[in-house]
Amino acid sequence: MKIENIMTRNPAFCTLNTSLHDVAQMMTDNDCGCLPVVEEENSRKPIGMITDRDIVLRTVAHNKNPLNMIAGEIMTDDVFTATPDLSIEESCELMERNHVRRLAVVDENGDLVGMLAQADIALGATPKETAHLVREISESAIAIAA
């Protein structure tokens, strides 16, 4: 099965200059904990990711006021992408190899067309694929933390 069958299509996204207030509001409105950060609204080329955890750990935990900050100040620069025709197995391997729980899905021009999260795989993949992915990412997270 290809990830285009299980990915979230046309996901919410933000730009470098989106306020963290707006980022948090988009996360609330779209019931998600992660937004891809794109170059521009028109090009939609992913250049980073921002999570609800980033907001807490990179602002509040450092006594910074998130209401005075923008996405570009706290986003993660690394963004891992996949294409819609990638198999679930290949996407699991990509997530495992890079220790990530989400992939931005891009078209042939590199523009954002979807998001693939562990939850999508859990709902759309075989139980064996799901168990393998969760185990590998969890083990790598433990190894990184140690």
Buried (B, 14 or more C-beta within 10 A) or exposed (E): EBBBEBBBEEBBBBBBEBBBEBBBEBBEEEEBBBBBBBBEEEEBBBBBBBBBEBBEEBBEEEEBEBEEBBBBBBBBEEBBBBBBEBEBBBBBBBBBEEBBBBBBBBEEEBBBBBBBBBBBBBEBBEEEBBEBBBEBBEEBEEEEEE
